[in-house]
């Protein structure tokens, strides 16, 4: 396991994760809001949005708040981060199907996309 993988399975690091992006990325919240606006220009009112790297749930929450009829598929390799996403979403979690992926699944999706 790499240091990055260790970080996303460390309970203390996971608990602090949602604090990081807004602190370390200038304009992070504005960027998420702009992403929601740009998606809304092309997506249907009842769109189902795929979010890759959904652990933490910050993007899911912003998109769910911006578009009340959208639903979401959130994928992340870390089950602990997806649990955090569910907590971050709170009552909005009912609109998101979140699931962990594995290296095997990612490899299979690249070689046999119909199986995914």
C-alpha positions as CSV (number, residue, x, y, z in Angstrom):
1,X,0.0,0.0,0.0
2,X,1.3,3.5,-0.8
3,X,1.4,6.5,1.5
4,X,-1.6,8.0,-0.4
5,X,-3.6,4.8,0.0
6,X,-2.6,4.7,3.7
7,X,-3.9,8.3,4.1
8,X,-7.3,7.4,2.8
9,X,-7.7,4.5,5.1
10,X,-6.4,6.3,8.2
11,X,-9.4,7.2,10.3
12,X,-7.9,10.5,11.5
13,X,-6.9,11.6,8.0
14,X,-10.3,10.7,6.7
15,X,-12.0,12.6,9.5
16,X,-10.1,15.8,8.5
17,X,-10.3,15.4,4.8
18,X,-13.2,17.8,4.1
19,X,-11.2,20.6,5.7
20,X,-8.3,20.2,3.3
21,X,-9.5,21.2,-0.2
22,X,-11.1,24.5,0.7
23,X,-7.9,25.4,2.7
24,X,-5.4,24.3,0.1
25,X,-7.1,25.2,-3.2
26,X,-7.8,28.9,-3.7
27,X,-11.4,29.3,-4.9
28,X,-12.3,25.7,-4.3
29,X,-15.9,26.3,-3.3
30,X,-16.3,28.7,-6.2
31,X,-14.8,26.1,-8.6
32,X,-17.4,23.5,-7.4
33,X,-20.2,26.0,-7.8
34,X,-19.0,26.8,-11.4
35,X,-18.7,23.1,-12.2
36,X,-22.4,22.7,-11.1
37,X,-23.4,25.6,-13.3
38,X,-21.5,24.3,-16.3
39,X,-23.0,20.8,-15.8
40,X,-26.5,22.3,-15.6
41,X,-26.0,23.9,-19.0
42,X,-25.8,20.5,-20.6
43,X,-27.4,18.0,-18.3
44,X,-31.1,17.3,-18.1
45,X,-33.1,18.5,-15.1
46,X,-33.3,14.9,-13.9
47,X,-29.8,13.9,-14.8
48,X,-27.8,11.1,-13.3
49,X,-24.3,12.4,-12.7
50,X,-21.2,10.2,-12.4
51,X,-18.6,11.5,-9.9
52,X,-15.3,9.7,-10.0
53,X,-13.2,10.2,-6.8
54,X,-16.3,10.9,-4.8
55,X,-14.8,10.2,-1.5
56,X,-15.4,13.0,1.0
57,X,-18.6,14.1,-0.8
58,X,-17.8,17.7,-1.3
59,X,-18.6,17.7,-5.0
60,X,-21.7,15.5,-4.5
61,X,-23.0,17.9,-1.8
62,X,-22.5,21.0,-4.0
63,X,-24.1,19.5,-7.0
64,X,-27.0,18.0,-5.0
65,X,-27.7,21.4,-3.4
66,X,-27.5,23.2,-6.8
67,X,-29.8,20.8,-8.6
68,X,-32.6,19.1,-6.5
69,X,-33.6,16.7,-9.3
70,X,-30.2,15.3,-10.1
71,X,-29.1,11.9,-8.8
72,X,-25.5,10.7,-8.5
73,X,-23.3,7.7,-8.9
74,X,-20.2,8.3,-6.7
75,X,-17.2,6.1,-7.1
76,X,-14.0,6.0,-5.1
77,X,-11.4,3.3,-4.2
78,X,-11.6,4.1,-0.5
79,X,-14.6,2.7,1.4
80,X,-13.7,5.0,4.4
81,X,-13.8,8.1,2.1
82,X,-17.2,7.0,0.8
83,X,-18.5,6.6,4.3
84,X,-17.3,10.2,4.8
85,X,-19.2,11.2,1.6
86,X,-22.4,9.8,3.1
87,X,-21.8,11.8,6.2
88,X,-21.0,15.0,4.2
89,X,-24.2,14.6,2.2
90,X,-26.4,14.1,5.3
91,X,-30.1,14.1,4.2
92,X,-29.0,14.5,0.5
93,X,-27.4,11.0,0.6
94,X,-30.7,9.4,-0.5
95,X,-30.0,10.9,-4.0
96,X,-26.5,9.3,-4.3
97,X,-25.5,5.7,-4.9
98,X,-21.9,5.6,-3.7
99,X,-19.6,2.6,-4.1
100,X,-16.0,1.6,-3.7
101,X,-14.0,0.3,-6.6
102,X,-11.0,-1.9,-6.6
103,X,-7.9,-2.1,-8.8
104,X,-9.4,-5.2,-10.4
105,X,-12.6,-3.4,-11.2
106,X,-10.8,-0.5,-12.7
107,X,-8.6,-2.8,-14.8
108,X,-11.7,-4.7,-16.0
109,X,-13.5,-1.6,-17.0
110,X,-10.6,-0.5,-19.1
111,X,-10.3,-3.8,-20.9
112,X,-14.0,-4.8,-21.0
113,X,-16.1,-1.7,-20.5
114,X,-19.4,-3.6,-21.3
115,X,-18.8,-5.6,-18.0
116,X,-18.9,-2.4,-15.9
